Amino acid sequence: MKCLLDASIVLWSVAAKHKLSSRAVQVLSSDSSTLYLSSATAWEIAIKYALGNLPLHMQPAAFIAEVVRGLGLKPLDIT
């Protein structure tokens, strides 16, 4: 299954797993799932951080790179 993750799911996957439904956890952990992170989601996270609405333990670019590696996401460019 191919899934495009939005900002909430990405952030919850890292810091608030209890907010994820059991179906979401199943999809995120399934070997048959291909998970994508849109550039737009990365921009959204960076904007929220810049506005002070999203505390992160590192700069957004490093955070996104860490999340992509950690969750095994495939980047999806805007074209």
Gaussian input, Z-matrix of N, CA and C with variables (Angstrom, degrees):
# hf/3-21g

backbone

0 1
 N
 C     1     B1
 C     2     B2     1     A1
 N     3     B3     2     A2     1     D1
 C     4     B4     3     A3     2     D2
 C     5     B5     4     A4     3     D3
 N     6     B6     5     A5     4     D4
 C     7     B7     6     A6     5     D5
 C     8     B8     7     A7     6     D6
 N     9     B9     8     A8     7     D7
 C    10    B10     9     A9     8     D8
 C    11    B11    10    A10     9     D9
 N    12    B12    11    A11    10    D10
 C    13    B13    12    A12    11    D11
 C    14    B14    13    A13    12    D12
 N    15    B15    14    A14    13    D13
 C    16    B16    15    A15    14    D14
 C    17    B17    16    A16    15    D15
 N    18    B18    17    A17    16    D16
 C    19    B19    18    A18    17    D17
 C    20    B20    19    A19    18    D18
 N    21    B21    20    A20    19    D19
 C    22    B22    21    A21    20    D20
 C    23    B23    22    A22    21    D21
 N    24    B24    23    A23    22    D22
 C    25    B25    24    A24    23    D23
 C    26    B26    25    A25    24    D24
 N    27    B27    26    A26    25    D25
 C    28    B28    27    A27    26    D26
 C    29    B29    28    A28    27    D27
 N    30    B30    29    A29    28    D28
 C    31    B31    30    A30    29    D29
 C    32    B32    31    A31    30    D30
 N    33    B33    32    A32    31    D31
 C    34    B34    33    A33    32    D32
 C    35    B35    34    A34    33    D33
 N    36    B36    35    A35    34    D34
 C    37    B37    36    A36    35    D35
 C    38    B38    37    A37    36    D36
 N    39    B39    38    A38    37    D37
 C    40    B40    39    A39    38    D38
 C    41    B41    40    A40    39    D39
 N    42    B42    41    A41    40    D40
 C    43    B43    42    A42    41    D41
 C    44    B44    43    A43    42    D42
 N    45    B45    44    A44    43    D43
 C    46    B46    45    A45    44    D44
 C    47    B47    46    A46    45    D45
 N    48    B48    47    A47    46    D46
 C    49    B49    48    A48    47    D47
 C    50    B50    49    A49    48    D48
 N    51    B51    50    A50    49    D49
 C    52    B52    51    A51    50    D50
 C    53    B53    52    A52    51    D51
 N    54    B54    53    A53    52    D52
 C    55    B55    54    A54    53    D53
 C    56    B56    55    A55    54    D54
 N    57    B57    56    A56    55    D55
 C    58    B58    57    A57    56    D56
 C    59    B59    58    A58    57    D57
 N    60    B60    59    A59    58    D58
 C    61    B61    60    A60    59    D59
 C    62    B62    61    A61    60    D60
 N    63    B63    62    A62    61    D61
 C    64    B64    63    A63    62    D62
 C    65    B65    64    A64    63    D63
 N    66    B66    65    A65    64    D64
 C    67    B67    66    A66    65    D65
 C    68    B68    67    A67    66    D66
 N    69    B69    68    A68    67    D67
 C    70    B70    69    A69    68    D68
 C    71    B71    70    A70    69    D69
 N    72    B72    71    A71    70    D70
 C    73    B73    72    A72    71    D71
 C    74    B74    73    A73    72    D72
 N    75    B75    74    A74    73    D73
 C    76    B76    75    A75    74    D74
 C    77    B77    76    A76    75    D75
 N    78    B78    77    A77    76    D76
 C    79    B79    78    A78    77    D77
 C    80    B80    79    A79    78    D78
 N    81    B81    80    A80    79    D79
 C    82    B82    81    A81    80    D80
 C    83    B83    82    A82    81    D81
 N    84    B84    83    A83    82    D82
 C    85    B85    84    A84    83    D83
 C    86    B86    85    A85    84    D84
 N    87    B87    86    A86    85    D85
 C    88    B88    87    A87    86    D86
 C    89    B89    88    A88    87    D87
 N    90    B90    89    A89    88    D88
 C    91    B91    90    A90    89    D89
 C    92    B92    91    A91    90    D90
 N    93    B93    92    A92    91    D91
 C    94    B94    93    A93    92    D92
 C    95    B95    94    A94    93    D93
 N    96    B96    95    A95    94    D94
 C    97    B97    96    A96    95    D95
 C    98    B98    97    A97    96    D96
 N    99    B99    98    A98    97    D97
 C   100   B100    99    A99    98    D98
 C   101   B101   100   A100    99    D99
 N   102   B102   101   A101   100   D100
 C   103   B103   102   A102   101   D101
 C   104   B104   103   A103   102   D102
 N   105   B105   104   A104   103   D103
 C   106   B106   105   A105   104   D104
 C   107   B107   106   A106   105   D105
 N   108   B108   107   A107   106   D106
 C   109   B109   108   A108   107   D107
 C   110   B110   109   A109   108   D108
 N   111   B111   110   A110   109   D109
 C   112   B112   111   A111   110   D110
 C   113   B113   112   A112   111   D111
 N   114   B114   113   A113   112   D112
 C   115   B115   114   A114   113   D113
 C   116   B116   115   A115   114   D114
 N   117   B117   116   A116   115   D115
 C   118   B118   117   A117   116   D116
 C   119   B119   118   A118   117   D117
 N   120   B120   119   A119   118   D118
 C   121   B121   120   A120   119   D119
 C   122   B122   121   A121   120   D120
 N   123   B123   122   A122   121   D121
 C   124   B124   123   A123   122   D122
 C   125   B125   124   A124   123   D123
 N   126   B126   125   A125   124   D124
 C   127   B127   126   A126   125   D125
 C   128   B128   127   A127   126   D126
 N   129   B129   128   A128   127   D127
 C   130   B130   129   A129   128   D128
 C   131   B131   130   A130   129   D129
 N   132   B132   131   A131   130   D130
 C   133   B133   132   A132   131   D131
 C   134   B134   133   A133   132   D132
 N   135   B135   134   A134   133   D133
 C   136   B136   135   A135   134   D134
 C   137   B137   136   A136   135   D135
 N   138   B138   137   A137   136   D136
 C   139   B139   138   A138   137   D137
 C   140   B140   139   A139   138   D138
 N   141   B141   140   A140   139   D139
 C   142   B142   141   A141   140   D140
 C   143   B143   142   A142   141   D141
 N   144   B144   143   A143   142   D142
 C   145   B145   144   A144   143   D143
 C   146   B146   145   A145   144   D144
 N   147   B147   146   A146   145   D145
 C   148   B148   147   A147   146   D146
 C   149   B149   148   A148   147   D147
 N   150   B150   149   A149   148   D148
 C   151   B151   150   A150   149   D149
 C   152   B152   151   A151   150   D150
 N   153   B153   152   A152   151   D151
 C   154   B154   153   A153   152   D152
 C   155   B155   154   A154   153   D153
 N   156   B156   155   A155   154   D154
 C   157   B157   156   A156   155   D155
 C   158   B158   157   A157   156   D156
 N   159   B159   158   A158   157   D157
 C   160   B160   159   A159   158   D158
 C   161   B161   160   A160   159   D159
 N   162   B162   161   A161   160   D160
 C   163   B163   162   A162   161   D161
 C   164   B164   163   A163   162   D162
 N   165   B165   164   A164   163   D163
 C   166   B166   165   A165   164   D164
 C   167   B167   166   A166   165   D165
 N   168   B168   167   A167   166   D166
 C   169   B169   168   A168   167   D167
 C   170   B170   169   A169   168   D168
 N   171   B171   170   A170   169   D169
 C   172   B172   171   A171   170   D170
 C   173   B173   172   A172   171   D171
 N   174   B174   173   A173   172   D172
 C   175   B175   174   A174   173   D173
 C   176   B176   175   A175   174   D174
 N   177   B177   176   A176   175   D175
 C   178   B178   177   A177   176   D176
 C   179   B179   178   A178   177   D177
 N   180   B180   179   A179   178   D178
 C   181   B181   180   A180   179   D179
 C   182   B182   181   A181   180   D180
 N   183   B183   182   A182   181   D181
 C   184   B184   183   A183   182   D182
 C   185   B185   184   A184   183   D183
 N   186   B186   185   A185   184   D184
 C   187   B187   186   A186   185   D185
 C   188   B188   187   A187   186   D186
 N   189   B189   188   A188   187   D187
 C   190   B190   189   A189   188   D188
 C   191   B191   190   A190   189   D189
 N   192   B192   191   A191   190   D190
 C   193   B193   192   A192   191   D191
 C   194   B194   193   A193   192   D192
 N   195   B195   194   A194   193   D193
 C   196   B196   195   A195   194   D194
 C   197   B197   196   A196   195   D195
 N   198   B198   197   A197   196   D196
 C   199   B199   198   A198   197   D197
 C   200   B200   199   A199   198   D198
 N   201   B201   200   A200   199   D199
 C   202   B202   201   A201   200   D200
 C   203   B203   202   A202   201   D201
 N   204   B204   203   A203   202   D202
 C   205   B205   204   A204   203   D203
 C   206   B206   205   A205   204   D204
 N   207   B207   206   A206   205   D205
 C   208   B208   207   A207   206   D206
 C   209   B209   208   A208   207   D207
 N   210   B210   209   A209   208   D208
 C   211   B211   210   A210   209   D209
 C   212   B212   211   A211   210   D210
 N   213   B213   212   A212   211   D211
 C   214   B214   213   A213   212   D212
 C   215   B215   214   A214   213   D213
 N   216   B216   215   A215   214   D214
 C   217   B217   216   A216   215   D215
 C   218   B218   217   A217   216   D216
 N   219   B219   218   A218   217   D217
 C   220   B220   219   A219   218   D218
 C   221   B221   220   A220   219   D219
 N   222   B222   221   A221   220   D220
 C   223   B223   222   A222   221   D221
 C   224   B224   223   A223   222   D222
 N   225   B225   224   A224   223   D223
 C   226   B226   225   A225   224   D224
 C   227   B227   226   A226   225   D225
 N   228   B228   227   A227   226   D226
 C   229   B229   228   A228   227   D227
 C   230   B230   229   A229   228   D228
 N   231   B231   230   A230   229   D229
 C   232   B232   231   A231   230   D230
 C   233   B233   232   A232   231   D231
 N   234   B234   233   A233   232   D232
 C   235   B235   234   A234   233   D233
 C   236   B236   235   A235   234   D234

   B1=1.4355
   B2=1.5253
   B3=1.3179
   B4=1.4561
   B5=1.5291
   B6=1.3307
   B7=1.4620
   B8=1.5238
   B9=1.3129
   B10=1.4567
   B11=1.5216
   B12=1.3277
   B13=1.4567
   B14=1.5192
   B15=1.3138
   B16=1.4621
   B17=1.5290
   B18=1.3221
   B19=1.4689
   B20=1.5279
   B21=1.3293
   B22=1.4662
   B23=1.5191
   B24=1.3198
   B25=1.4598
   B26=1.5289
   B27=1.3195
   B28=1.4642
   B29=1.5267
   B30=1.3193
   B31=1.4629
   B32=1.5250
   B33=1.3196
   B34=1.4627
   B35=1.5203
   B36=1.3228
   B37=1.4674
   B38=1.5168
   B39=1.3178
   B40=1.4623
   B41=1.5248
   B42=1.3389
   B43=1.4623
   B44=1.5264
   B45=1.3230
   B46=1.4712
   B47=1.5297
   B48=1.3158
   B49=1.4724
   B50=1.5197
   B51=1.3173
   B52=1.4612
   B53=1.5370
   B54=1.3186
   B55=1.4653
   B56=1.5326
   B57=1.3244
   B58=1.4602
   B59=1.5245
   B60=1.3168
   B61=1.4633
   B62=1.5292
   B63=1.3033
   B64=1.4652
   B65=1.5266
   B66=1.3231
   B67=1.4694
   B68=1.5276
   B69=1.3200
   B70=1.4681
   B71=1.5262
   B72=1.3138
   B73=1.4692
   B74=1.5234
   B75=1.3272
   B76=1.4620
   B77=1.5273
   B78=1.3223
   B79=1.4663
   B80=1.5247
   B81=1.3249
   B82=1.4566
   B83=1.5271
   B84=1.3169
   B85=1.4594
   B86=1.5288
   B87=1.3139
   B88=1.4599
   B89=1.5232
   B90=1.3286
   B91=1.4580
   B92=1.5247
   B93=1.3308
   B94=1.4637
   B95=1.5340
   B96=1.3212
   B97=1.4630
   B98=1.5244
   B99=1.3213
   B100=1.4575
   B101=1.5177
   B102=1.3186
   B103=1.4633
   B104=1.5198
   B105=1.3309
   B106=1.4581
   B107=1.5240
   B108=1.3227
   B109=1.4649
   B110=1.5171
   B111=1.3087
   B112=1.4546
   B113=1.5281
   B114=1.3091
   B115=1.4684
   B116=1.5240
   B117=1.3252
   B118=1.4696
   B119=1.5276
   B120=1.3207
   B121=1.4609
   B122=1.5197
   B123=1.3134
   B124=1.4669
   B125=1.5242
   B126=1.3219
   B127=1.4726
   B128=1.5268
   B129=1.3230
   B130=1.4649
   B131=1.5248
   B132=1.3142
   B133=1.4664
   B134=1.5312
   B135=1.3183
   B136=1.4721
   B137=1.5278
   B138=1.3229
   B139=1.4747
   B140=1.5236
   B141=1.3246
   B142=1.4704
   B143=1.5283
   B144=1.3258
   B145=1.4640
   B146=1.5323
   B147=1.3354
   B148=1.4724
   B149=1.5232
   B150=1.3249
   B151=1.4630
   B152=1.5275
   B153=1.3186
   B154=1.4538
   B155=1.5208
   B156=1.3315
   B157=1.4625
   B158=1.5259
   B159=1.3269
   B160=1.4588
   B161=1.5181
   B162=1.3273
   B163=1.4627
   B164=1.5301
   B165=1.3017
   B166=1.4601
   B167=1.5201
   B168=1.3185
   B169=1.4647
   B170=1.5292
   B171=1.3344
   B172=1.4608
   B173=1.5227
   B174=1.3120
   B175=1.4591
   B176=1.5373
   B177=1.3370
   B178=1.4670
   B179=1.5339
   B180=1.3239
   B181=1.4736
   B182=1.5238
   B183=1.3253
   B184=1.4621
   B185=1.5300
   B186=1.3242
   B187=1.4627
   B188=1.5229
   B189=1.3281
   B190=1.4667
   B191=1.5269
   B192=1.3159
   B193=1.4611
   B194=1.5291
   B195=1.3116
   B196=1.4600
   B197=1.5364
   B198=1.3191
   B199=1.4699
   B200=1.5275
   B201=1.3264
   B202=1.4682
   B203=1.5222
   B204=1.3205
   B205=1.4752
   B206=1.5272
   B207=1.3160
   B208=1.4604
   B209=1.5149
   B210=1.3185
   B211=1.4627
   B212=1.5267
   B213=1.3212
   B214=1.4621
   B215=1.5183
   B216=1.3278
   B217=1.4643
   B218=1.5250
   B219=1.2955
   B220=1.4573
   B221=1.5248
   B222=1.3371
   B223=1.4608
   B224=1.5246
   B225=1.3140
   B226=1.4548
   B227=1.5271
   B228=1.3242
   B229=1.4530
   B230=1.5134
   B231=1.3133
   B232=1.4558
   B233=1.5186
   B234=1.3085
   B235=1.4754
   B236=1.5142
   A1=108.79
   A2=116.87
   A3=122.04
   A4=108.81
   A5=116.31
   A6=121.13
   A7=110.34
   A8=115.33
   A9=122.53
   A10=107.16
   A11=116.71
   A12=120.96
   A13=111.20
   A14=116.16
   A15=119.41
   A16=109.02
   A17=115.62
   A18=120.53
   A19=112.03
   A20=117.18
   A21=119.79
   A22=111.22
   A23=116.89
   A24=120.16
   A25=110.95
   A26=116.83
   A27=120.17
   A28=110.21
   A29=116.78
   A30=120.69
   A31=111.23
   A32=117.36
   A33=120.19
   A34=111.14
   A35=117.44
   A36=121.03
   A37=111.52
   A38=115.48
   A39=120.89
   A40=111.94
   A41=116.79
   A42=118.70
   A43=115.72
   A44=118.95
   A45=119.66
   A46=110.48
   A47=115.93
   A48=120.41
   A49=112.61
   A50=117.08
   A51=120.54
   A52=112.38
   A53=117.91
   A54=121.71
   A55=112.72
   A56=116.59
   A57=120.96
   A58=110.60
   A59=116.31
   A60=119.95
   A61=109.48
   A62=116.35
   A63=119.34
   A64=110.43
   A65=117.50
   A66=120.94
   A67=110.13
   A68=117.32
   A69=120.83
   A70=110.34
   A71=117.06
   A72=121.07
   A73=109.88
   A74=116.23
   A75=121.25
   A76=111.02
   A77=116.92
   A78=121.34
   A79=110.56
   A80=117.29
   A81=121.21
   A82=112.63
   A83=117.31
   A84=119.96
   A85=113.90
   A86=117.24
   A87=121.07
   A88=112.06
   A89=116.19
   A90=121.00
   A91=111.62
   A92=116.50
   A93=119.75
   A94=112.64
   A95=117.08
   A96=120.78
   A97=110.71
   A98=115.56
   A99=121.88
   A100=105.68
   A101=116.42
   A102=122.07
   A103=110.47
   A104=115.80
   A105=122.16
   A106=110.65
   A107=114.53
   A108=122.14
   A109=107.62
   A110=115.84
   A111=121.56
   A112=111.11
   A113=115.20
   A114=120.31
   A115=109.96
   A116=117.06
   A117=120.85
   A118=110.80
   A119=117.60
   A120=121.01
   A121=110.58
   A122=117.01
   A123=120.66
   A124=110.04
   A125=116.88
   A126=120.30
   A127=110.48
   A128=116.63
   A129=120.73
   A130=110.87
   A131=116.70
   A132=120.78
   A133=110.50
   A134=117.03
   A135=120.96
   A136=111.45
   A137=117.06
   A138=120.79
   A139=110.28
   A140=117.45
   A141=120.34
   A142=110.94
   A143=116.12
   A144=120.62
   A145=110.54
   A146=116.83
   A147=121.68
   A148=111.96
   A149=116.88
   A150=121.22
   A151=112.90
   A152=116.21
   A153=120.53
   A154=113.48
   A155=117.12
   A156=121.30
   A157=113.43
   A158=117.05
   A159=120.60
   A160=109.75
   A161=117.31
   A162=119.12
   A163=109.99
   A164=116.06
   A165=122.19
   A166=108.87
   A167=116.51
   A168=120.75
   A169=112.25
   A170=116.90
   A171=122.29
   A172=108.48
   A173=116.89
   A174=121.55
   A175=109.69
   A176=117.49
   A177=120.56
   A178=114.84
   A179=118.48
   A180=119.91
   A181=110.98
   A182=116.87
   A183=120.95
   A184=110.51
   A185=116.58
   A186=121.21
   A187=110.70
   A188=116.80
   A189=120.84
   A190=110.20
   A191=117.58
   A192=120.87
   A193=110.67
   A194=117.39
   A195=122.24
   A196=110.79
   A197=116.29
   A198=120.88
   A199=110.56
   A200=117.09
   A201=120.94
   A202=109.99
   A203=116.66
   A204=120.57
   A205=111.24
   A206=116.03
   A207=121.15
   A208=114.43
   A209=116.75
   A210=120.54
   A211=112.24
   A212=116.64
   A213=119.68
   A214=112.79
   A215=116.27
   A216=121.04
   A217=111.30
   A218=114.82
   A219=120.96
   A220=107.40
   A221=117.90
   A222=119.63
   A223=110.59
   A224=115.46
   A225=121.43
   A226=107.85
   A227=115.79
   A228=120.93
   A229=111.12
   A230=115.49
   A231=121.00
   A232=107.44
   A233=115.77
   A234=120.34
   A235=109.60
   D1=134.61
   D2=176.02
   D3=-95.16
   D4=132.03
   D5=-178.60
   D6=-134.87
   D7=132.13
   D8=174.11
   D9=-99.50
   D10=117.19
   D11=-176.75
   D12=-86.70
   D13=136.32
   D14=175.06
   D15=-91.80
   D16=176.01
   D17=-174.72
   D18=-60.30
   D19=-41.43
   D20=-178.63
   D21=-60.69
   D22=-47.42
   D23=-178.75
   D24=-63.51
   D25=-40.84
   D26=178.35
   D27=-61.47
   D28=-48.70
   D29=-177.89
   D30=-66.88
   D31=-42.03
   D32=178.41
   D33=-64.91
   D34=-35.77
   D35=179.74
   D36=-61.92
   D37=-30.20
   D38=-177.73
   D39=-90.37
   D40=-42.78
   D41=-167.95
   D42=-124.30
   D43=-7.18
   D44=-176.44
   D45=-149.68
   D46=58.02
   D47=-175.89
   D48=-56.98
   D49=-25.77
   D50=179.61
   D51=-64.27
   D52=-18.47
   D53=179.07
   D54=-82.58
   D55=-13.06
   D56=-179.67
   D57=-80.82
   D58=139.06
   D59=175.00
   D60=-70.44
   D61=163.03
   D62=178.75
   D63=-63.47
   D64=-34.45
   D65=177.51
   D66=-65.58
   D67=-41.95
   D68=178.88
   D69=-62.05
   D70=-43.88
   D71=179.02
   D72=-61.53
   D73=-41.55
   D74=179.19
   D75=-61.67
   D76=-47.38
   D77=-179.51
   D78=-64.82
   D79=-44.56
   D80=-178.48
   D81=-63.68
   D82=-30.34
   D83=-176.32
   D84=-98.64
   D85=-4.31
   D86=-177.46
   D87=-75.36
   D88=135.36
   D89=176.79
   D90=-67.81
   D91=-20.36
   D92=-179.32
   D93=-86.88
   D94=-2.58
   D95=178.79
   D96=-90.48
   D97=136.98
   D98=170.33
   D99=-109.02
   D100=116.40
   D101=-174.14
   D102=-104.49
   D103=132.78
   D104=-177.80
   D105=-118.53
   D106=147.79
   D107=173.02
   D108=-123.04
   D109=117.23
   D110=-179.69
   D111=-75.13
   D112=148.64
   D113=173.15
   D114=-58.78
   D115=-33.14
   D116=179.11
   D117=-62.92
   D118=-37.02
   D119=177.34
   D120=-67.30
   D121=-40.03
   D122=176.29
   D123=-62.22
   D124=-41.79
   D125=177.37
   D126=-62.71
   D127=-43.17
   D128=179.72
   D129=-59.10
   D130=-44.84
   D131=178.55
   D132=-62.74
   D133=-43.42
   D134=179.73
   D135=-64.04
   D136=-40.49
   D137=179.58
   D138=-66.02
   D139=-46.16
   D140=178.84
   D141=-60.22
   D142=-39.31
   D143=177.59
   D144=-63.96
   D145=-46.79
   D146=-178.34
   D147=-62.52
   D148=-33.14
   D149=179.28
   D150=-80.67
   D151=-6.17
   D152=-179.48
   D153=83.91
   D154=11.80
   D155=-178.44
   D156=-93.10
   D157=-3.47
   D158=-177.77
   D159=-141.37
   D160=99.85
   D161=176.62
   D162=-74.83
   D163=128.14
   D164=175.85
   D165=-123.78
   D166=156.63
   D167=-180.00
   D168=-83.91
   D169=-0.32
   D170=177.92
   D171=-157.46
   D172=171.76
   D173=178.14
   D174=-61.29
   D175=148.58
   D176=-176.45
   D177=-54.57
   D178=-40.93
   D179=-179.16
   D180=-60.76
   D181=-43.79
   D182=178.64
   D183=-68.93
   D184=-38.53
   D185=178.52
   D186=-61.46
   D187=-47.96
   D188=-179.99
   D189=-61.27
   D190=-44.75
   D191=179.12
   D192=-59.92
   D193=-41.68
   D194=179.19
   D195=-65.14
   D196=-42.35
   D197=179.79
   D198=-65.93
   D199=-43.01
   D200=179.31
   D201=-58.90
   D202=-45.88
   D203=178.36
   D204=-66.83
   D205=-48.22
   D206=-174.63
   D207=-64.45
   D208=-38.77
   D209=-178.84
   D210=-96.35
   D211=-3.66
   D212=179.82
   D213=67.99
   D214=39.18
   D215=-177.64
   D216=-83.36
   D217=151.88
   D218=173.50
   D219=-103.04
   D220=128.89
   D221=179.15
   D222=-69.84
   D223=142.97
   D224=179.09
   D225=-125.08
   D226=107.87
   D227=-179.79
   D228=-74.56
   D229=156.30
   D230=173.88
   D231=-87.07
   D232=120.75
   D233=-179.89
   D234=-132.08

